[in-house]
Amino acid sequence: MSNKSKLDPRVRRTRKWLQEALLSLMLTKPFSKISIAEITDQANVSRPTFYLHYKTKEELLIAYLDGIYESFMDDMEQYIDFIAQGKLAIKLYEQVAENATFLRSLIDSEVSNLVMEKMQNYCYDVIKKLFDKEPLKSNHNLSDSVKDFTVSSMAGSTYAMSMQWLKTGMPLSPKEMGDLTMRLLKPGMEDVLTNG
């Protein structure tokens, strides 16, 4: 169960309004030019209410990204059993596609480093979960270092592919990207798991 579902409905609603207000404003102006006053006006909440939930607009932005990630992770268990078909990777690209306008607005923004680091961490977490649950013959004697380097390499590749896909206007479907990602990554993962 995610932390979101434990929150009071009023808190969830207010946070949603603030996040939607920020996203709406980001479609019209750069993040650096958006003030907290504009966010609260757009969300129709008071400034003190904003500070009850977030310290900065960057924290608000990260909370939105965390929400996307939590939604993905909540759905992940149903996809983890279909690794061979690339369903998990497809779901990842579907999430990127669903949030494409927002993500594109961040790629060249002044908060891109913050956002991109967060997204790389998300990819790492997803790939680690995938690696840990891989149903192939696994070499259980792998050192933690080998596992970590393998996961880091796969996560970096997945992140780079998703950003390139986004920057080039998503010329392939999420399914095609998911299939391509799995074709590129799975042989390496299988080799490490079976041969150490």
N, C-alpha and C positions, 0 to 999 in steps of 0.2 A: 504494500500500500504506500503510495507516495505521500510526501509531506503535505502536498496541496489538499488532499482529501481530509486531513486532520484540522485544517484551518476553518475558523468560523466563516459561514457563507458571506457575511458582510465584508470580512477582510478579503476574501477571494474576489468578491465583486469589485471592491475599491481598487485592488491591485490590477485587476483586469482593465478597469477604466483607465488607470494611469498608464499601463503598458500600451493600450490601444491609442491613447492620446499621443504618446511619444512616437509610435509608429506612424500615425497620421501626420504629425509634424515633420517627421524625417522624409516624407515624400515630397515636401515642399521646400525644405531648407536643410543645410548641413547640420549635423549633430552639434557641432561647436557653437552654432548660432542659436540653438534652442535653449531657452531659459526654463527654470523650474516653474516660474510664474506662468509661462505659456502652457506648460504641461498641465498645471492645475486648472487653468482656465479652460483648456480643451476638454479635460476630464470632468469639469464641473465639481471639483472638490477644493477644499481650502489648502493653503500652503502648509499649515501645521499638520493636516492629514497626510500630506505627502511625506513629511518627516517622521510620522509615526511608522511608516512602512519602509522608507528608503532614506539613506543619508545623502546620496548623490544621484544625478541622472545616469551616471555610469552603472551604479548599482541596480537601478531600474532596468537598464538595458540588459545587464547580465541576468537578472531575474527572468526576463523574457526568454533569453536564450536557454536558461536552465529549464524553463517550462517546455520548450520544444524538445529538449533532450529527455526530460522526464516522460513526456508523452511517447517518445520513441522507445525508451527503455521499458515502459509499461507494456507496449505492444511486442517487445522483442521476444519474449518467451515463446510466443506462437510461431515465430520465424526461425528460432534457433534450431529446431528439429528439421528444417528444410535447407540446411546449409548446402547440400549437394546441388540443389536447384538454384542457388544464389538468391533466395528470397530475402535474406537479411540485407544483402547489399542493395537489392531492389528497393526495399523499404527505406533505406538510408537515402537513396536518390529521390524517392518520392517525397521525403521530408524536405530535401533541398529544393525540389521543384515547387512544393507548396509554399515555401518561404523565399522564393527567388527574388522577388522585388525588394524585400527587406534586406536580404543578404547582399544583393548587388549594391544597395545603397551604402553598405558598410565596407565593402572591399576597398574602396579608395578614400574612405573617410579617415578622420584623425583618430578614431577609436579602432581602426582595423587591426592593429597589433593586439589589443586587448581581446577583441572578438575572435580573431584568428587563433590566438593561443587557446582560448576557451574551446573553440571548435576542434582543434587538434587533440585536446584532452578528451573531448567527447569521442572522437574517432578511436583514440587509444583504449578507452573504456569498453567500447563496443567490440573492437577487435580482440581485446583481452578475454572478454566473455565468450566470444566465438572460439578463440583458441583453447580456452579451458574446457569447453564443451564439445570440441571436435570429436565426432564419433569414430574417427578412423583409428587404426592400430596406433597407439601412442607409446612413445618411449617415455616412461615415467621417471627415468633417471636424468632428465634434462635439468641442467642447473638453472637457478633463477635468473642468472645473467643471460643465458642463451634464450630463455623464454622472453625476457624483457626486451632484448635486442630484436628478436623475431617480431614481437608484437609492435614495437616502435617502428620497425621498417614497414610492416603492413599498414599500420595506422597512417604513417607519413604518406605512403603511396595512395591510400584511399582518400585522404584529405586533399592531396595535390590533384588527384583526378577529379574530385568533386568541385574544387575551385576552378580548374581549367574548364570543366563542363559548364559551369555557371558563367564564366567570363566569355565563353564562345557562343552563348545563346542557347545552350542545351540542345545541340544538333541531334543527339541520340535520345531515345526514350529512356525513362528510368530503368525499364527492363533491360534494354540493350546495355546500359551502363553497368547495371548490376551483374549481368552475365559477363561482360568484359572484365570487370573488377575481379570476379571469382576465377575467371580463366587465367588471369595474371597472378593472382595471389595464392590460389589453392595448391598448385604444384609445390611451391616453396614451403607452405605450411605442412603439406603431407610429407615432404622430404625431411624436414626438421623433426616432425613427430615420429616418423618411422626409423630414421637413421641417426637422430641425435645431432 
